[in-house]
Amino acid sequence: MPAYYDEKTKKWFCKFYYTDYTGTKKQKKKRGFSLKREALEWERAFLEKQQGSPDMTFQTLYDIYTEDMSHRLREGTMDAKEPVFRHHILPYFANRPINSITPADIRAWQNQIMAKGLSEGYLHRIQGLLGAAMNYAVKYYNLPFNPCSKAGTMGRPKSSINFWTLDQYNSFIQYVEDVRARTAFQLLFYSGMRFGELLALTLEDLDFQEGFISVTKTFHAKKGGGVTGPPKTANSIRRISMPDAVMQEVQAYTGRIYGLQPTDRIFTFTKGLIVGNIERFSQKAGIPRIRIHDVRHSHVSLLIELGFSPHLIAERIGDTVQMVNNIYGHLYPNKHGEVADKLNQIIVPK
């Protein structure tokens, strides 16, 4: 892998041939390096990405993995993975060849991560992302085995959900005076929308006459703004029938926004407004503090309490019946005794 010095620019450059994924031989040239070593390192990293050999560094694997998955996962999902890798995985493994990472290395890394005092659920997430990246290398780049599978896990998945009952929510909402926050909470609690779906709502999504909200998109917040894109799944595209009182609040709120156009987003605040209200007024109301997403859980638990079926709930929140049963099944009352009683009533005695 030679590098060359350009007398005119006083910089180093590399020039080499490689074979792309179609089998076509191509030439690559990259200029502007201050040091010969930098040119050679860039060439090595480029070839590692093209060839995907099991002795590539973890940084190269990460670059390949995230580029590939960015075409298959939502932008928001990828954005959520990035800081976990950046803070907890790459600092330990970035420059290590992936085929040199042993189960003992994983155990040592786990011990350092666990010493940070992170929650059990977050530890489990960190472990899962490292394991997924290494599984990717096993599946596509001939890594002999995933060292994470032999090292064991750390943390544990969150086994319960948090939510507010109707009484708790009513105790909370009475303190929320900011009209933007109050309107948002009313929509979240009585519709079960995801927060990104709420932020993506435009005036044309609201049917005040029929009392419907159309959910067709989601908003991903980013530094300096954000981007509106398709919702989480195909099931997420739906129309939600809303209580008249809530729609009247929303109509009053939108009527106060000067110059609001049909395609304008009606909520342009950041996540901090909602988080701040939860922190302040849940304490004032004497109820548990929950996450924004737990307001969605609160809506589902309310529907279960009111006796609605998993199928109807799944349609309303834009998910699958299986997901509703998996996550919220324990909230449904146990009907097995009732089944036996009913069967006893219809059995004809001998």
VOPAGU-2260 file (C-alpha; in pm, 1 decimal, decimal comma):
REM VOPAGU-2260
SITE   aa  ch    i         X         Y         Z
SITE  MET   A    0       0,0       0,0       0,0
SITE  PRO   A    1     219,6     287,0    -119,9
SITE  ALA   A    2     153,3     654,8     -49,5
SITE  TYR   A    3     274,6     941,9    -266,2
SITE  TYR   A    4     398,9    1293,2    -200,1
SITE  ASP   A    5     273,0    1582,2    -413,7
SITE  GLU   A    6     546,7    1844,8    -450,6
SITE  LYS   A    7     297,9    2109,8    -564,0
SITE  THR   A    8      58,8    2084,4    -270,3
SITE  LYS   A    9     314,4    1955,6     -19,7
SITE  LYS   A   10      60,4    1693,1      80,9
SITE  TRP   A   11      46,8    1313,3      72,3
SITE  PHE   A   12    -208,0    1113,5    -124,2
SITE  CYS   A   13    -295,2     748,5    -177,8
SITE  LYS   A   14    -394,4     580,7    -503,4
SITE  PHE   A   15    -490,6     215,4    -531,1
SITE  TYR   A   16    -722,8     -38,6    -693,9
SITE  TYR   A   17   -1001,5    -229,9    -524,9
SITE  THR   A   18   -1292,9    -457,8    -623,9
SITE  ASP   A   19   -1641,7    -334,0    -532,3
SITE  TYR   A   20   -1942,2    -545,6    -430,2
SITE  THR   A   21   -2037,3    -606,8    -797,2
SITE  GLY   A   22   -1695,6    -754,8    -873,9
SITE  THR   A   23   -1586,5    -450,1   -1072,3
SITE  LYS   A   24   -1225,4    -338,4   -1034,8
SITE  LYS   A   25   -1198,8      34,6    -962,4
SITE  GLN   A   26    -930,7     289,8    -881,2
SITE  LYS   A   27    -950,2     511,6    -574,7
SITE  LYS   A   28    -751,3     827,4    -512,4
SITE  LYS   A   29    -756,1    1045,1    -200,1
SITE  ARG   A   30    -552,8    1363,3    -153,6
SITE  GLY   A   31    -476,4    1612,4     121,9
SITE  PHE   A   32    -295,3    1419,1     395,9
SITE  SER   A   33     -31,1    1598,9     600,4
SITE  LEU   A   34     147,0    1275,5     689,2
SITE  LYS   A   35     226,8     961,1     493,9
SITE  ARG   A   36      91,5     759,0     786,0
SITE  GLU   A   37    -247,6     930,4     756,8
SITE  ALA   A   38    -271,7     843,4     387,0
SITE  LEU   A   39    -190,2     477,8     455,0
SITE  GLU   A   40    -437,7     458,2     744,7
SITE  TRP   A   41    -714,2     603,1     527,3
SITE  GLU   A   42    -640,2     346,7     253,6
SITE  ARG   A   43    -642,5      62,1     505,2
SITE  ALA   A   44    -974,8     171,5     655,6
SITE  PHE   A   45   -1128,8     210,2     309,6
SITE  LEU   A   46   -1022,4    -139,0     203,2
SITE  GLU   A   47   -1148,0    -286,7     529,9
SITE  LYS   A   48   -1491,8    -143,8     461,6
SITE  GLN   A   49   -1489,7    -281,6     108,2
SITE  GLN   A   50   -1361,9    -624,8     197,3
SITE  GLY   A   51   -1518,8    -663,3     541,0
SITE  SER   A   52   -1257,8    -906,4     667,8
SITE  PRO   A   53   -1284,0   -1043,3    1023,9
SITE  ASP   A   54    -962,9    -862,2    1117,9
SITE  MET   A   55   -1119,3    -521,8    1050,5
SITE  THR   A   56   -1133,7    -287,0    1349,5
SITE  PHE   A   57   -1453,6    -249,8    1546,7
SITE  GLN   A   58   -1472,6     112,0    1425,1
SITE  THR   A   59   -1483,4     -14,5    1066,9
SITE  LEU   A   60   -1746,5    -272,1    1157,9
SITE  TYR   A   61   -1951,7       1,1    1325,4
SITE  ASP   A   62   -1928,8     222,4    1016,3
SITE  ILE   A   63   -2037,6     -62,8     788,0
SITE  TYR   A   64   -2312,2    -177,7    1024,2
SITE  THR   A   65   -2467,8     166,4    1074,5
SITE  GLU   A   66   -2451,4     254,6     704,6
SITE  ASP   A   67   -2626,7     -69,4     613,4
SITE  MET   A   68   -2890,3     -48,7     887,3
SITE  SER   A   69   -2966,3     315,8     805,4
SITE  HIS   A   70   -3141,6     184,4     492,5
SITE  ARG   A   71   -3350,3     -61,3     695,2
SITE  LEU   A   72   -3437,1     121,4    1017,0
SITE  ARG   A   73   -3606,3     453,0    1084,4
SITE  GLU   A   74   -3385,8     756,8    1118,2
SITE  GLY   A   75   -3501,1     806,3    1476,0
SITE  THR   A   76   -3403,8     450,9    1564,7
SITE  MET   A   77   -3054,8     499,9    1426,1
SITE  ASP   A   78   -3021,7     833,8    1604,7
SITE  ALA   A   79   -3103,4     660,8    1934,1
SITE  LYS   A   80   -2831,9     398,2    1881,5
SITE  GLU   A   81   -2551,8     644,4    1800,9
SITE  PRO   A   82   -2491,3     794,9    2148,6
SITE  VAL   A   83   -2492,1     449,0    2308,6
SITE  PHE   A   84   -2212,8     334,5    2077,3
SITE  ARG   A   85   -2026,9     664,8    2108,5
SITE  HIS   A   86   -2027,0     680,5    2488,1
SITE  HIS   A   87   -2018,4     318,6    2599,0
SITE  ILE   A   88   -1883,8      92,6    2322,4
SITE  LEU   A   89   -1651,7     270,9    2079,5
SITE  PRO   A   90   -1421,0     413,3    2349,9
SITE  TYR   A   91   -1335,4      55,5    2448,5
SITE  PHE   A   92   -1332,5    -132,7    2118,5
SITE  ALA   A   93   -1293,8     115,7    1829,8
SITE  ASN   A   94    -933,2      27,8    1743,2
SITE  ARG   A   95    -950,5    -342,6    1824,2
SITE  PRO   A   96    -965,4    -596,5    1536,6
SITE  ILE   A   97   -1300,1    -767,6    1588,3
SITE  ASN   A   98   -1148,8   -1117,7    1570,3
SITE  SER   A   99    -920,8   -1029,4    1862,5
SITE  ILE   A  100   -1205,9    -939,0    2098,8
SITE  THR   A  101   -1249,0   -1229,3    2340,4
SITE  PRO   A  102   -1524,1   -1319,4    2589,9
SITE  ALA   A  103   -1281,1   -1214,4    2862,6
SITE  ASP   A  104   -1253,1    -871,1    2698,5
SITE  ILE   A  105   -1632,7    -844,7    2696,9
SITE  ARG   A  106   -1646,3    -937,1    3067,5
SITE  ALA   A  107   -1386,6    -672,0    3152,2
SITE  TRP   A  108   -1580,9    -415,0    2949,8
SITE  GLN   A  109   -1905,5    -510,6    3124,1
SITE  ASN   A  110   -1746,9    -456,7    3463,9
SITE  GLN   A  111   -1636,1    -105,7    3366,8
SITE  ILE   A  112   -1979,0     -18,3    3225,1
SITE  MET   A  113   -2164,2    -156,1    3529,0
SITE  ALA   A  114   -1943,3      56,6    3755,3
SITE  LYS   A  115   -2100,7     368,3    3600,1
SITE  GLY   A  116   -2418,7     315,1    3801,7
SITE  LEU   A  117   -2652,1     298,2    3501,0
SITE  SER   A  118   -2999,2     146,1    3525,2
SITE  GLU   A  119   -3046,7    -223,9    3465,1
SITE  GLY   A  120   -3258,1    -154,6    3159,4
SITE  TYR   A  121   -2996,5      74,2    3004,7
SITE  LEU   A  122   -2718,0    -177,2    3074,7
SITE  HIS   A  123   -2923,7    -438,7    2893,8
SITE  ARG   A  124   -2965,2    -202,0    2596,7
SITE  ILE   A  125   -2590,5    -132,6    2574,9
SITE  GLN   A  126   -2516,5    -504,9    2581,9
SITE  GLY   A  127   -2778,0    -566,9    2313,9
SITE  LEU   A  128   -2631,7    -313,0    2072,9
SITE  LEU   A  129   -2278,6    -452,5    2103,6
SITE  GLY   A  130   -2414,5    -803,9    2057,3
SITE  ALA   A  131   -2612,3    -699,7    1749,2
SITE  ALA   A  132   -2304,0    -545,5    1585,5
SITE  MET   A  133   -2096,0    -856,6    1653,7
SITE  ASN   A  134   -2374,5   -1083,4    1526,8
SITE  TYR   A  135   -2372,7    -875,9    1207,9
SITE  ALA   A  136   -2001,0    -953,6    1169,0
SITE  VAL   A  137   -2065,3   -1324,9    1228,3
SITE  LYS   A  138   -2343,0   -1333,2     969,0
SITE  TYR   A  139   -2187,5   -1125,8     693,3
SITE  TYR   A  140   -1810,3   -1099,6     749,8
SITE  ASN   A  141   -1698,0   -1444,7     863,6
SITE  LEU   A  142   -1632,3   -1366,3    1227,7
SITE  PRO   A  143   -1607,6   -1717,4    1378,1
SITE  PHE   A  144   -1833,9   -1648,9    1677,3
SITE  ASN   A  145   -1986,7   -1369,1    1879,4
SITE  PRO   A  146   -1782,0   -1321,4    2199,1
SITE  CYS   A  147   -2081,7   -1157,8    2367,4
SITE  SER   A  148   -2274,4   -1486,1    2361,0
SITE  LYS   A  149   -2002,2   -1656,8    2567,9
SITE  ALA   A  150   -1942,9   -1366,6    2803,6
SITE  GLY   A  151   -2297,5   -1355,8    2936,1
SITE  THR   A  152   -2524,7   -1055,1    2969,7
SITE  MET   A  153   -2539,0    -749,6    3190,7
SITE  GLY   A  154   -2847,0    -567,6    3312,7
SITE  ARG   A  155   -3195,5    -696,5    3255,7
SITE  PRO   A  156   -3483,3    -589,3    3032,9
SITE  LYS   A  157   -3751,1    -372,0    3181,4
SITE  SER   A  158   -4020,4    -614,6    3294,8
SITE  SER   A  159   -4293,2    -370,0    3389,6
SITE  ILE   A  160   -4451,1     -57,2    3249,8
SITE  ASN   A  161   -4528,6     266,7    3426,6
SITE  PHE   A  162   -4851,1     455,7    3376,2
SITE  TRP   A  163   -5092,0     697,5    3540,4
SITE  THR   A  164   -5446,4     600,9    3628,1
SITE  LEU   A  165   -5725,7     836,2    3525,1
SITE  ASP   A  166   -5741,0     980,6    3877,7
SITE  GLN   A  167   -5364,5    1037,8    3879,7
SITE  TYR   A  168   -5375,6    1205,3    3541,0
SITE  ASN   A  169   -5660,1    1434,0    3650,6
SITE  SER   A  170   -5460,1    1526,1    3961,4
SITE  PHE   A  171   -5165,6    1614,1    3739,3
SITE  ILE   A  172   -5334,5    1802,5    3453,8
SITE  GLN   A  173   -5503,8    2052,3    3684,9
SITE  TYR   A  174   -5163,2    2209,8    3751,3
SITE  VAL   A  175   -5056,7    2243,9    3385,4
SITE  GLU   A  176   -5125,9    2604,4    3286,8
SITE  ASP   A  177   -4913,3    2636,1    2970,6
SITE  VAL   A  178   -5173,8    2594,5    2695,9
SITE  ARG   A  179   -4925,9    2424,7    2463,3
SITE  ALA   A  180   -4832,3    2165,0    2721,3
SITE  ARG   A  181   -5189,3    2110,6    2840,8
SITE  THR   A  182   -5318,5    2057,2    2486,7
SITE  ALA   A  183   -5034,5    1817,1    2414,9
SITE  PHE   A  184   -5098,8    1616,1    2731,4
SITE  GLN   A  185   -5470,5    1592,9    2655,7
SITE  LEU   A  186   -5394,9    1456,2    2310,4
SITE  LEU   A  187   -5132,0    1212,9    2434,9
SITE  PHE   A  188   -5344,7    1077,9    2720,3
SITE  TYR   A  189   -5671,8    1046,5    2529,0
SITE  SER   A  190   -5532,2     926,7    2193,6
SITE  GLY   A  191   -5232,8     708,5    2281,6
SITE  MET   A  192   -5021,5     875,4    2012,9
SITE  ARG   A  193   -4644,4     847,5    2018,6
SITE  PHE   A  194   -4468,5    1174,8    2097,7
SITE  GLY   A  195   -4315,1    1196,9    1749,2
SITE  GLU   A  196   -4662,0    1152,7    1596,4
SITE  LEU   A  197   -4790,5    1436,0    1813,4
SITE  LEU   A  198   -4510,8    1670,5    1703,4
SITE  ALA   A  199   -4579,2    1587,3    1337,9
SITE  LEU   A  200   -4947,8    1685,3    1352,4
SITE  THR   A  201   -5052,4    1960,7    1114,0
SITE  LEU   A  202   -5375,9    2154,9    1098,2
SITE  GLU   A  203   -5500,1    1945,0     805,3
SITE  ASP   A  204   -5466,2    1630,0    1018,7
SITE  LEU   A  205   -5741,1    1752,0    1251,0
SITE  ASP   A  206   -6106,8    1695,2    1159,3
SITE  PHE   A  207   -6292,6    1905,2    1415,2
SITE  GLN   A  208   -6633,1    1837,3    1259,2
SITE  GLU   A  209   -6611,9    1458,4    1274,1
SITE  GLY   A  210   -6381,1    1443,4    1576,3
SITE  PHE   A  211   -6094,3    1254,6    1412,0
SITE  ILE   A  212   -5718,1    1288,2    1405,9
SITE  SER   A  213   -5525,1    1144,0    1109,2
SITE  VAL   A  214   -5182,7    1003,1    1196,1
SITE  THR   A  215   -4970,4     967,7     882,0
SITE  LYS   A  216   -4620,0    1078,4     984,9
SITE  THR   A  217   -4376,9    1130,3    1270,1
SITE  PHE   A  218   -4129,5    1403,6    1362,8
SITE  HIS   A  219   -3766,5    1334,7    1453,6
SITE  ALA   A  220   -3612,0    1614,7    1656,4
SITE  LYS   A  221   -3251,8    1703,8    1574,0
SITE  LYS   A  222   -3009,0    1976,6    1670,9
SITE  GLY   A  223   -3110,1    2289,5    1488,5
SITE  GLY   A  224   -3454,2    2157,6    1395,7
SITE  GLY   A  225   -3588,3    1822,5    1289,1
SITE  VAL   A  226   -3736,9    1622,7    1005,8
SITE  THR   A  227   -4082,5    1482,7     936,3
SITE  GLY   A  228   -4092,8    1130,8     796,4
SITE  PRO   A  229   -4308,4     819,5     771,7
SITE  PRO   A  230   -4447,1     671,4    1094,0
SITE  LYS   A  231   -4293,1     378,4    1278,6
SITE  THR   A  232   -4481,8     102,7    1093,4
SITE  ALA   A  233   -4756,4      60,0     835,0
SITE  ASN   A  234   -4997,0      -3,0    1124,0
SITE  SER   A  235   -4915,9     342,9    1257,4
SITE  ILE   A  236   -5111,6     511,7     975,8
SITE  ARG   A  237   -5457,0     548,3    1126,0
SITE  ARG   A  238   -5751,4     771,9    1217,5
SITE  ILE   A  239   -5818,1     819,5    1586,3
SITE  SER   A  240   -6165,5     906,8    1709,5
SITE  MET   A  241   -6135,6    1165,4    1986,3
SITE  PRO   A  242   -6359,7    1291,6    2268,4
SITE  ASP   A  243   -6543,4    1613,5    2181,7
SITE  ALA   A  244   -6403,9    1796,0    2485,5
SITE  VAL   A  245   -6045,0    1726,9    2381,3
SITE  MET   A  246   -6105,6    1832,1    2021,4
SITE  GLN   A  247   -6261,6    2155,2    2145,9
SITE  GLU   A  248   -5945,9    2226,9    2345,3
SITE  VAL   A  249   -5730,1    2154,6    2040,7
SITE  GLN   A  250   -5944,7    2378,9    1820,6
SITE  ALA   A  251   -5920,5    2663,4    2072,5
SITE  TYR   A  252   -5542,3    2618,1    2086,4
SITE  THR   A  253   -5491,0    2615,9    1708,8
SITE  GLY   A  254   -5718,7    2917,8    1677,0
SITE  ARG   A  255   -5471,1    3117,4    1883,3
SITE  ILE   A  256   -5175,5    3042,6    1652,6
SITE  TYR   A  257   -5138,3    3341,9    1422,0
SITE  GLY   A  258   -5114,8    3263,7    1050,4
SITE  LEU   A  259   -5134,7    2885,7    1096,5
SITE  GLN   A  260   -5154,0    2715,4     756,3
SITE  PRO   A  261   -5305,3    2369,9     685,9
SITE  THR   A  262   -4964,1    2208,3     641,0
SITE  ASP   A  263   -4800,8    2381,6     940,6
SITE  ARG   A  264   -4708,8    2176,1    1247,4
SITE  ILE   A  265   -4921,5    2279,0    1544,0
SITE  PHE   A  266   -4666,4    2182,9    1811,2
SITE  THR   A  267   -4320,5    2329,2    1757,3
SITE  PHE   A  268   -4184,3    2308,4    2111,4
SITE  THR   A  269   -3908,7    2073,6    2221,4
SITE  LYS   A  270   -3930,7    1763,7    2437,6
SITE  GLY   A  271   -3804,3    1969,1    2730,9
SITE  LEU   A  272   -4137,2    2149,7    2771,5
SITE  ILE   A  273   -4324,2    1823,4    2832,8
SITE  VAL   A  274   -4050,9    1669,0    3049,2
SITE  GLY   A  275   -4034,9    1983,6    3261,7
SITE  ASN   A  276   -4409,7    1981,4    3323,2
SITE  ILE   A  277   -4403,0    1613,6    3419,7
SITE  GLU   A  278   -4117,4    1672,1    3664,7
SITE  ARG   A  279   -4274,9    1974,4    3833,7
SITE  PHE   A  280   -4639,8    1882,6    3848,1
SITE  SER   A  281   -4623,2    1508,7    3912,7
SITE  GLN   A  282   -4441,1    1598,3    4234,3
SITE  LYS   A  283   -4697,9    1867,0    4313,7
SITE  ALA   A  284   -4983,0    1622,2    4248,7
SITE  GLY   A  285   -4816,2    1357,9    4464,9
SITE  ILE   A  286   -4803,7    1097,7    4188,2
SITE  PRO   A  287   -4513,4     899,2    4037,4
SITE  ARG   A  288   -4298,9    1068,3    3776,0
SITE  ILE   A  289   -4324,1     889,7    3440,3
SITE  ARG   A  290   -4166,0     925,6    3095,2
SITE  ILE   A  291   -4341,0    1088,8    2800,7
SITE  HIS   A  292   -4389,5     746,9    2638,5
SITE  ASP   A  293   -4557,5     624,9    2957,5
SITE  VAL   A  294   -4847,8     859,3    2883,7
SITE  ARG   A  295   -4915,4     627,5    2586,7
SITE  HIS   A  296   -4907,4     334,2    2830,4
SITE  SER   A  297   -5154,2     527,8    3047,0
SITE  HIS   A  298   -5397,2     553,7    2756,1
SITE  VAL   A  299   -5379,4     180,1    2690,9
SITE  SER   A  300   -5427,5      92,0    3058,4
SITE  LEU   A  301   -5733,8     319,1    3063,9
SITE  LEU   A  302   -5883,4     142,0    2760,8
SITE  ILE   A  303   -5819,5    -196,5    2924,8
SITE  GLU   A  304   -5988,2     -74,1    3243,0
SITE  LEU   A  305   -6286,5      31,9    3032,3
SITE  GLY   A  306   -6309,5    -319,4    2886,9
SITE  PHE   A  307   -6194,4    -270,1    2527,9
SITE  SER   A  308   -6042,9    -559,3    2331,6
SITE  PRO   A  309   -5674,4    -592,8    2233,1
SITE  HIS   A  310   -5776,9    -575,3    1865,1
SITE  LEU   A  311   -5947,4    -238,1    1904,7
SITE  ILE   A  312   -5662,8    -102,8    2119,2
SITE  ALA   A  313   -5404,5    -215,7    1862,8
SITE  GLU   A  314   -5589,7     -32,0    1585,1
SITE  ARG   A  315   -5619,0     280,6    1795,6
SITE  ILE   A  316   -5253,5     306,3    1898,6
SITE  GLY   A  317   -5115,3     190,3    1562,5
SITE  ASP   A  318   -4960,6    -138,2    1668,5
SITE  THR   A  319   -5026,4    -511,3    1647,9
SITE  VAL   A  320   -5251,6    -727,5    1863,3
SITE  GLN   A  321   -4947,5    -938,3    1950,0
SITE  MET   A  322   -4766,0    -630,6    2080,8
SITE  VAL   A  323   -5066,8    -529,8    2290,4
SITE  ASN   A  324   -5089,7    -878,0    2440,0
SITE  ASN   A  325   -4713,0    -900,7    2500,9
SITE  ILE   A  326   -4676,5    -561,9    2668,6
SITE  TYR   A  327   -5013,7    -507,0    2831,1
SITE  GLY   A  328   -5150,8    -859,8    2871,0
SITE  HIS   A  329   -5082,6    -863,5    3245,5
SITE  LEU   A  330   -5316,0    -563,8    3288,0
SITE  TYR   A  331   -5616,5    -760,9    3165,6
SITE  PRO   A  332   -5822,0    -925,2    3442,1
SITE  ASN   A  333   -5784,6   -1302,5    3472,4
SITE  LYS   A  334   -6100,5   -1454,2    3326,8
SITE  HIS   A  335   -6014,1   -1822,7    3367,6
SITE  GLY   A  336   -6235,4   -1866,8    3672,1
SITE  GLU   A  337   -6522,5   -1697,1    3489,6
SITE  VAL   A  338   -6478,4   -1938,3    3196,7
SITE  ALA   A  339   -6509,4   -2238,3    3429,3
SITE  ASP   A  340   -6821,2   -2090,5    3591,3
SITE  LYS   A  341   -6985,3   -2035,7    3251,3
SITE  LEU   A  342   -6902,1   -2389,3    3138,7
SITE  ASN   A  343   -7046,7   -2529,4    3461,6
SITE  GLN   A  344   -7374,7   -2358,3    3382,0
SITE  ILE   A  345   -7412,4   -2522,7    3041,8
SITE  ILE   A  346   -7300,2   -2874,3    3130,7
SITE  VAL   A  347   -7597,8   -3108,1    3148,6
SITE  PRO   A  348   -7560,3   -3330,3    3458,9
SITE  LYS   A  349   -7591,1   -3711,3    3422,9
